[in-house]
Amino acid sequence: MTEGNGDHSRDDFTPQPRRPAVSWGVKIRKKLKPMAPFLGTFRPLVGQSCHQCTPESVGRQLLKNAPLLGFRNLLSVKETHTRYRGWLVRRVCCVLFICGRKVDSGPAGDRLLRICSTDRVKRVLTPQTVAEECGEDTRGILALAEASQSPSLIRLVGWLLLRIFSLMFCSVQVNLRQMVALHRATQQNIPLVYVYIRQGAVDQALISLTLLCQNLKVPYSVYPARVHNRLMRVILQQLGVIFLPDHAATEQEAETHSVYSPVMTSLVGELLMSGESLSVGVCEESGYGGQWLARIRQAVAEGLVPDVNVVPVGISYDCRPSCQSTRPGPGVLSVLRFVLSLLSADERGGVRIHFAQAFSLKEMCDSGKWRVDGRCPLQDLLLPTVLHNRKHTTFGQRDVSWLLPPSFLPELSHSERQLSAALTLHLMHSVTSSMAVMSTSVMSCLLLHKHRRGVRMSVLCRDFCWLLEELLIRRYDAGFGGTLLSVVYHALSVLRPHLLIATVPALGELVVIARPDPHTLLTLGRYGQLLTHVFIAEAVGACAVSALLCEVAGCGGREMEFDVALGQEELTEKSLQLTHLLPAGYIPPCQTANSFALDAVDSMVRCGILVMEEVQRDTPLCDFWKKQGVFSFTSSDDPEHCSDSECEEQDTRSYKLGQPSQCPELLFFLCSLLSVQLRALCWAIESMDLLPFPLTETACVTQLHAHLRNKAQLDRVHHESSSIKLVRAALRTLTDCGVLMEDRQSEAVYLEISPLFLQAENKRKLFQFVSRFLKG
């Protein structure tokens, strides 16, 4: 891979006098020379199912055996995509293309009658229940089950989406190799379930449009919002959209209704038995949407369908559609305003959609490769270390039962709830791993975490190539291709409103710096978040190294010293502690936290930050006979604990920084990837005294967000740590850690600070524990 190393002569960068001013885009094109294509020789195969949880699905090799067909822009519809030719066809080719798409759908028929005849619905539709609940609410919930798909309306909306998306995006790219694998999966006559991470209102529309253009069945989709307008409700129901009932403003409020959950569970079973596909979005912060995965798993467990093929879908944006909200309002005027806000964006970036390999849901749930029992609350894992400095208490798996709250599907047993939560967690990780890294993500990561004070164009191009190679090595796909000139120019064009680009005469080349305003830093932090997932093992290892270096400096009363030896046990312990603080979705449930911590330490060796220190021995390493106790065995009453490793000598390893003069730059870059989340957590801990508890969860998020924005204003630098998403993640961590207690009532969830952390000393210890990983 060719890099722009900035070895051009100085004459190339010297501005010529007496010439008219040119735009920054022309300057970039003059400064950069054409380079060889980035992705001409290697593109990783992404989207393969988990080898550990679904080995049989991997063995089908649906994706691996598919031919290499390249990519296709859905928005570029030509006459060659139709069966007709001619000058008139070229003008109406989009209409002809959509009309030629195959739509397998039909009316709902007597689906509502079948749903009402199921046992779970009969139990709640007693006269007493109907009298207690509002009769109109019950009728509204039953009306949701009448969703169907009209082929003519689907084609009409598909044509409108092509027109609208062509104004919003410059391209919508799909991998044709993945489409071939998806067609092969449909030949198994098993229902497909598409799972994606919720990012905005157009996610589901992009998935449905892609499947329609590829002659695949358009799925029934779950839309977590209520629609009041009658015309909009009719249109959406004819498109197969399942939305919230009128009486519920949120998913949590809808799920607490005694009729809603049984009806939706029966509806999912009926749709799957009819061979229909489903599309489900999962919220990354709260896990909402996981209840629909639990209903799908429940349908398979009850034998309504023999199996279901799950397809993780990764959607990557150059820049997400800029609008005031991620979802339109309930009325027609709100929808029109929402569409206009999408079309009024200054930037027109691209979209890359990846459909991962379909895997068997039954195989994943029956494989038993992940442990869903024996998980410990976060407070049991960390508080003994935080408050009492106890060692070896962090070994275990963090409980993630909050992904499926008790008010959701109360009929499920504890083991079924744990299994559904683990399924949601695994799919969140699979979807994130399937996402392509866009050029704006790479550029935002460099400008925010590596060159915060500005960078020369030649250095920026060199680091762009370096970061691209690193993510390709880690088997993440890039959502772009072409020459260095075109890629850098496109990324800077999309990010232009957030950047300052100028020519410095002293340097003789362009300098790029991010604007220091809060909106810019929040935007760059959001775009560069995916890089944290790519380098999560390295980031955890780097923060562990930084924390140990700070502890050594604190013990000696001096500044951070890089020429010191670090023990493997201490590094693993620090990595494990930080692993437990990570939000959901970074680690799949089939991988233990301890193994991930070991991988984090090993990643420091692979990237050259750490090297193993040579230990001076009195006895050569190969001289087994002179080693004392080399054949000594340890006795154990547990037969499962005995292994051949007990007769091996356990050598304690230690590490040193590989190149103390050069490592700090790479070390601090990796630490900076996680510092955004850790800083938000530290600010949240400091703000606990300022909140008037008890508060509802919604009010707590709002007030805590205001306090974090005030912290960012005082800090004047790290505004990216004050986003609402990080506030929700910090609140979840503090709740799991025992700082806040949940009081789940029928109308809302109330939060209150626990008696243990009413003591200022305990809050100080927790703040110091988290801030250790933030230093450096």
N, C-alpha and C positions, 0 to 999 in steps of 0.2 A: 504494500500500500504506500503510495507516494505521499509525502508530506510537504507542505509549504514551509520550509525551514528558514525563510527570510534571508537567504544568502545572495540576494540580488545586489547589483552594484548600487552605489549611492546615487548615481546619475538617474536611476530609474525612479527614485523617490524625491528628487529635487524638484520643487514646483517651478514651472517656467513662468517668467514674468511677462506682463503685458498680454495676458490671455483672458478671455472672458471667463467668468465664474461658471463652474460646472456643478452638477448635482453630485451628492455623495455617492449615488449609484454608479455614475460614470467614473468617479474617482476609484471606486473599488475595482471596476472592470479594467481600469488602466493599471492598477497596482498589482493585480494578481494575474499570473500566467495560467493558461489552460493546463489542467492536470489530467492524469489518467483517471478513468472511472473508478470510483471507490469500490463498487460491489461487482466488478466484472469477473472476479475469480472465486469469491467465496460468499455464500449467503447461508447462514445456519438454518437448519430445519427446526422450526419452532412449532409449538402446539402439540407435541406428542404427549400422550396420556402418561400418568404416573407409572413407572416401571414396578414400583413396590406394591401399589394398591390394586392395579389393574393389569397384571401381566398378560392375561389372555387378550385383552383389548389391544395391548401393544403388539402381540403376536399377529394380529390381523394385518398390520402394516398397511392400513388404508391410506395413510398419508405418505409413508415412505415409498410405496410402490407407485404412487401417482406420478405422471409425467411432469416435467418442468415446462410449464406453459406461460410463465411470466405473470404480468399483472395487467389488469384492465381498469380503465377509468369509467365508472358507471355513468358519469355525466356526459361522456363523449359518445353519443349515439349517431351512427352514420347509416347510410343506405345499405352498407354491407351487412349490417345487423338485422336486416329484414329480408323477406323473400322477393322483394321487388326492386326494380332499377328504373332510373329516369330522373329528369329534372324536377318533376313534381314530387317524386318520392323523397328527394333530398330536402324538400321543404317541409314535409310532414312525416319524416322518418321516425321522429320520436313517438308520434301517435300510432303509427303502424307497428313500431317495435313493442309498445305496451299492449296493443290489441292482440299481438301474436303470442303474448305470454300465457302459459298454462296456469289456470287457477282452479285447484281442486277444493271446492268448498260447497256447502249446501246449507239449507235452513236448519234451525234448531230442532224442528219437529216437536216431539213430545218429551224433549229433554227435561223440561221443568217438572213434568209429571213423574218421570223416573227419579229425579232428585228428591221430590217430596215423598216418594215411596221407600226411600232408604231408611234403615233403622235409626241412624244418628239424627236424621232430620225429623223423623216421627217423634222421637223423644223430646224434642224442643218445641214442636208445633202442637202442643196440647192446648186446650182452651184456656187453662190457667196461665200458661206462658204468654199466649197472645194477649190476654187481658192485662197482664202485668206490663209487658212491653208495649210500646206504642204500635197500634195496628198498622199505621201508615209506614212506620219504619220497617216492619216485617215485610210488608208488600214491596217496599223499595228494595229490600235485600233479595227477595225472590225474583224481582224483575232483572237483577243483575245476571241471573242464570240464563236469561233468554238471549245472551249474546250469540251472534251468528256471523257469517261471512257472506257478503254479496259480491260475486265475481265482477259485475259491472262497476260497482262502487270502488272495489279494490283497484281496478285498472284506472279509473278516473283519478283517484287519490295518488296512485303511483305516478301518473303523468304530471300531476301538480307538484309532487315532491321532486321530480326531476327538474322541473322549471325553477322551483324555489331553491333547491340545493345548488343549482348552477349559478345562482346569484350570491349564495352564501360562501361557497367553497370553490377553490380553483380546481380541485379534483377529489374524487372519492375512489381510492384504489383498493382493489380486492385481489387476493392471490388466487389465480385460476387453478393452481395445483390443489389448494385446499377445497375449492369448489368441486373438483373431480372426486376427492375423498368424501365430500359430503354427499354427493350423488350416490356413491357406493354404499354409504351408511343408510340411505333411504331404501335401498334394495333389500334390506334385512326385514322390512315390514315391521319395524319397531318404532314406536313414537319417539320423536326427537324433542329434547328440551334444551333451549338456548339460554345460557346464563351469562350475564354481563354485569359489570360494575356501573352503578348509576353515576353519571356525570352531568347529564342535562336532559332537556325535554326531547331532543332529537335523536337520542341513542336508539330507542326502539324503532323510530321511523327509518333510520339508516339500516337497521338489521332487516326489517320487513321489505324495504325497497331492494336490498341486495338479493334476498331470497326470491323476490318476484322477478327480478331481471335475470336470474339464473335458472328459472323454471323449477324452482323448489317451492314446496308448500309454505304459504304464508302462515305464521303461527298465531294462535290466540295470545294476546299480550296482556300483562298485568300493569295497569297504570295507577300508581298510588296517589290519586287525587280525586276529588269529587267534582262533578260537572252538574251545575244547576240548570243550564239552558236545555230545554226539552229537545230542540232541534239538534244540538250538539250531542246529546245523549243518544239519540236515534242513530246519528251518523256513526258515532264511535262504536255503538253496539253492532252495527252492520259491518264494521271492520274487524270485529272479533276482539274488542278491547274490554277488559274487565276493570272497572274503576271502583272507587269507594262509594258507599251509599250516601245519601243526602245528609243524614243526621251526623255523620262522622267527619271531623275535620282532619284527622290523622289516622294512620294505620293502627296505632295503639288503641285509639277510641273505637275503631271499627271492630277490632279483634275482641274487645271486651263485651261486645253484644252477644247475647246467648244464642241468637239465631244465625249470625253472620258466619261464624267459624264452621259449624256443621254444614251449612249450605255450600260454602266455598270448597270444603273438603270433598263433598259429594260431586260438585261441579268438576273439580279436577279429575276425579275418577271417571266420570262420564266422558269427558273430553279425551282422556287417554284411551279408554275402551273404544271410542269411535275412531281411533287412529289419528287424532289431531295433534299438531305440534303446539308447544307452549314456549313462551319467552318470558323469562323472569329476571328482573334486575335486583341486585343486592346492594344495599347501602354500605359503604366501606366503614363509616364511623359507628353506626348503630347496629348493623347486621340485619336491619329490617329488609324483608324480602326472603329471609331464610325460612319463614313459616310456610311459604309456598313450596320450597324444596322439601320441607318436612311432609307436606301433604302429598307430594309426588312420591316420596319414599314410602309413605304410608299406603298409597295405592298399590305399589309393587309388593309390599309386605303382606297386604291382605289378599293378593292374588287377583286383583282386578285386571292387571296386565302382567304378562310374564316378565317383562323387562322394559327398561327405558334407556335410550342412548342420550347421554348428556354431552352437549357441545359448549365448551367455554368460548366466549366471543370477546376478543380484545379490541376496543375501539380507541384509536389514538388520533388526537387533533394537533395540528400545528398551533392553532389557537382556538380555544373553545368559543362558541358563539357568545358574543358580548350582549348581555341583556340584564335587566334589573333583577330577574328571578330565573330560576332554573325550570320553572313550570309556569304555564299560562294560568290565568285566573279562570273562574268558573263560567263566565259569560262570553258571548260572541265578541263583544267589543274588546274584552280582555285578550281573547285569542288573536284578534286583529292587531292590537297593540303589541302583543308578544311577537307576532310574525314580522311586523315592521321594525321592531327593535333588533331582530336577528338580521334583517336585510340592511340595516343602517350601519353595520360595523365597518370600520375603516380598513380592517385587515381581512384578506381573503386567503386563508391558509388551506392546506390540504387535509384529507382524512385518510387513514389507513385502517382497514377492518381485517382482522385475522380470525378465522374460524378454526379452532383447534380440532384435533382428532376426536371423534366421538368415542366415548367409553361407556361400558355397561354400568349402570347404577347398581344393579343387583350384585355384580361382581365386587364393586367397591365396598358396598355395605357388608357383604358376606365374607370378605377376605380377612377381616380382623387384623389388618396390618397396623392399625392405629389403636392406641389405648384410650377408650372413652371413659373408663372408670379409674378411680384413684387419682384424679386430678386434684390439685390443691389450690385453695384460694391464694391470691397474690400476697395477701397479708401474712399468711403462714410461711410463704417462701422468703419474703424479704424483711418483714419487721424484726425477726430475731437478729438479723445482721444489722439492720439500720439502728435499732434502739439499744441492743446489747452486744453488738460486735461479735456475734457467734458465727463460727465458721461451719461449713458443710451443711447448712440448712436450706440452701437454695436449690438442691437437687430435687427435681420433680417437674411436672408439667403444670402450667398455669390453667386454671379453670376458665372456660369460656362459655359458661352456661348463659351468660347475658345475651348471647347471640339469639337465643330463643327464650324470651321472658316467660315467666309463669302464666301470665294472662293470655299468651298465645297458645292455642291448642292444649287446653288444660287436661284433655282426656289422655294425653300421652304419658307413658310411664317415665321414670327417671332415666332409665337406660336408653329409651327411645329418644328422649330429649337430648341426651348427651351425644348420641349417634347423629342426630340431625344437626346439632351445633358443630360437630366435627366435620360433617359433610359441607356445611356452609363455609367453614374455615378453609377447607381444602379447595373448594371452588373459587373462593376469593383469591387464593394464592395462584391457582391455575389460570384464572383470567388475567391477573396482573402479569404473570410470566409470558402470556401470549401477546401482550401489547407490544407494538413496535415503538421504538424510540425515535421520535421525530427530531428534525434538525433544530427546531426551536427549543426542544428540551435540552439538547447538548449545549447549545449556545447559552441558554439561561443558566445551566449548571456552571459553566465556566465563568460567566460574568458575575454570578452571585457567590460562588464558593472558592474560586481560584483567583480571579482578577477583579476583586471588588473595587479597587481603586483605579481601574482603567488598565488597558492593555493595548499594545501596538498590534496592528493588523497582522503582521507576519507571525508574531507570537501566538495570536489567537488562532490562526489557521494551523499552526503546528500543533497546538494543544487540541484543536478540533479533531485532527487526524489521530492523535494519540488516544483520545477518549473514545473515538469511534472504533478503533482496533480493540480496545479493552472490552467494550460491550459486545462486540462480535465474538470475541474469544469466550465470553461467558454465555454464549448461545442465545443472546437477545438479538432480534432482527432490527434493522434500521428502516425507518419509514421513508427513506429517501434514497436517491442514487444520482449518478452523474459526476460532473467534474467538481473539483474543489471550488472553482469560481462560481458555478451555478448554485451549489448547495449553500455556501456562505452568503452569497448575495440574497438568496431566498430567505434564509433565516433572519438576516439583518433587516430585510424589507418587512417581514411580518412583525418583528419586534421594534421597528423604527419609532413608534410613538413613545417607547420606554427607554430609548437610548440617546446618548449624546455622541455624535460622530464629528470629528474635526481633524484638520491637518495641523500638526505641530511642526513649525519650520525647523526647530532644533533637531527633531528626530527625522524629518524628511519623509514621514509616512503617516497614514491615518491612525488615529487613536480612538478606541471605543470605550465608553464607560456607561454604566447604568445610571439612570436618573435617580437621585437620592430621595424621591418622594415615596410615601407609603404605598400608593397604588402600584407603582412600578415594582417595588420589592415584593409585594404580595403576588403580583402576576408572575414574576420570574420564579418565585418560590413554588407556585402552583405548577408551572410548566416543567420545572426541573425535578419534581417530586419522584418521577419514575426512575431517575438515576439513583435515588436512594435505594430502591428495590433492587436495582442491578448490582450495586456494590454494598449490599447490606452486610455481608460477612466481613468484608474489608473495613467497613465503617465501624462495626462493633469491635473488631480487633484493634483498630486504631484508637478508639476511645478508651479501650482497656489499657493499651500501652500508655496513652497520655495520662490516664488516672494514676497508674503506678509511678510514672515519672514525676507527677506532681506530689505524690506521697513521699517519694524519696527526697524531693526538694524541700517539702515541708518539715521532714524530720531533721534535715541538715540546716534548716534556716537559710537556704540560699535559693537562687533562681533555678529553673528547670535544667537539669543536667542530662545530656543525651548519652554520655559515655559511661553507662552503668549496666550491670547485669540484671536481667529480669527473670524470675523463676517461672517455669511452666505452670506450676500449680496456682500461683497467684494470678497469672494471666488468664487461665481458664476460669478461675473464680470470678474475676472482674467481668469477663465476657459473659458468663452465665447470669450474673446479676443484671447486666444491661439487657440481655436477651429477654428477661422477664418483663422489662419495662417497654418493650416494643409493642406497638399497636397490632391488632389482629391483621392477618394477611401476609405478614412477612415470612413466616415459617409454616410449612404444611404440618398438619397434625401427625403425619406418619414419621416425622423426624423429631426426635427428642431435643429438648433445649440443651442438654449436655453435649450431644453430638454436634449441634450447631455451634456451641461455644468452642469446641475443639477445632471445628472447621474454621472458625474465625481466627484462632491462633495460627493455624496452618496457613491461612491466607496471607498473614503478615510475612511469613517466610517465602511464600511463592512470589509475592510482589517485591521482595527485596528489602522490606523495612527491617525485618529481624533476620539474624543469622544465628545458628546454634553455636554456643560458646564451647570451645575446646576445654575439657576438664582434664587437669593433670592427674594421672593415676600412678600409684605405686606398682600396680600389676597391669600388664597389657590387657587390653579389652578381649583379646582372643584366648588368653590363658585361663581356661575355665577351672582347671584343677587347683590353682592357687587362690581362687576366690573363696572367701569365707561365706558359708551358707548358701552356695549356689544350688545345692540339691536339697535344701531344707524345705519342708512342706508345712503349710499352715492348716490346722484342723478347723473344721466348721461343722456345726450340727445340721446345717441346711444342705441337703444333697445337691440342690440346684445351684448352690453358690460355688461348689467345687469346679475347678477348671484347670486346664494345663498351664494357664498363666500364673498359677500360684507358686510354681516351682521356678519361675523366672525372676531374675534380679531386677527390681524396679529402680532404674536409674532416674534420678531427678535431673531434668534438663534445665538449662538456663539459656537465655538469649541476650544478644546485644543488638543495637541498631547497626544495620549493615553498613551504611555510609553516614556517619553522624553529621557531616557537613552538608549533605544533600537530602537526607531523609525528612527533616522537619517540614519541608514544603509539601511533599506527598502526604506525610502524616497529618498535617493540619488540614489539607484538602479533604481527606477522608473523614476526619473528625467533624469538619464543617457540614458534611452531609446530614449527620444526625443532630447537630447542634440546634437546628431549627426547632425540632420537636422537644429536645431536652430543655432548651431555653424557655419554651412555652410552658413546660411542666414546672420549671423553677418559678416562673412568674405566677403561675396558678397557686403554688404553695404559699408564696408570699402574700397573695391576695385573699387567702382564706379568712383572715381577721377582719377584712373589710366588707364581707358579705353578711347581710342580716338574715341568718338562718332562723327557722326552717324556710326553705324556698322550694317551689316546684322545679322540676328538672328544666323546663323551658325558661323560667325566670332566672335560674342559676346560670344557664348558658349565656343569656343576654347580659346579665350583670358582670359575669366573669369576662366576657368578651370586651366590655367597656373598660374594665380594669387593665386587661392586657394591652389594649390600645393606648391607654394612658402610660403604661410602662414603656411601650415602644416610643411614644412621644418623648419621654424623659431620656430614653436610651439614645434616640436620634439616629440609630444605625440599623437595628435589627427589626424592622417593621414586618418582615416576612414571618416572624414568630407570633403574630397577633391575628392570624386568620381564624375564622369561625370553625373551620375543620379541626385545627389544632386545639381549639378550646374544648370541643367535644371529646377529642382523644385524651386530653389532659384530665377532663372531668371523669372519664371512664377509668383511667389509671388510678386516680385518687379514690374513687369508689371501690375499686378492686383491692386497693392497698389498705383499706380500712380507715382512711382519713374521713370519708363521708359515709353516712349510713342512709340506706334507702328505706322509705316507708311507702309501700305500694298500696294506694287506695283506689277506690273505684273510679274517681274522677281524674286522678293524676298521680304522679310519682313525686314524693317530697324528699328532699335531701336535707340532712342536718349533720353537722360536724360531730364526730364521735368523741366521747369523753376522754379517750386516750390522747387525742390531739388537741384538746383544749389547753393542754400544757404547752407553754411556749418552747420548752426544752425539746420536746419530742418533734415539734415542727422544725425546729432548728436542725436537729439531727437528720431529718428526712431531706431538708433542703441541702445540707452539706453532702449527703449521700448522692443526690442527683447531680449536684453542681460539680462533683469530682470528674464526671465524664465530660463536662462541658468545658473544662479548662484546656488550654493549649491553643 
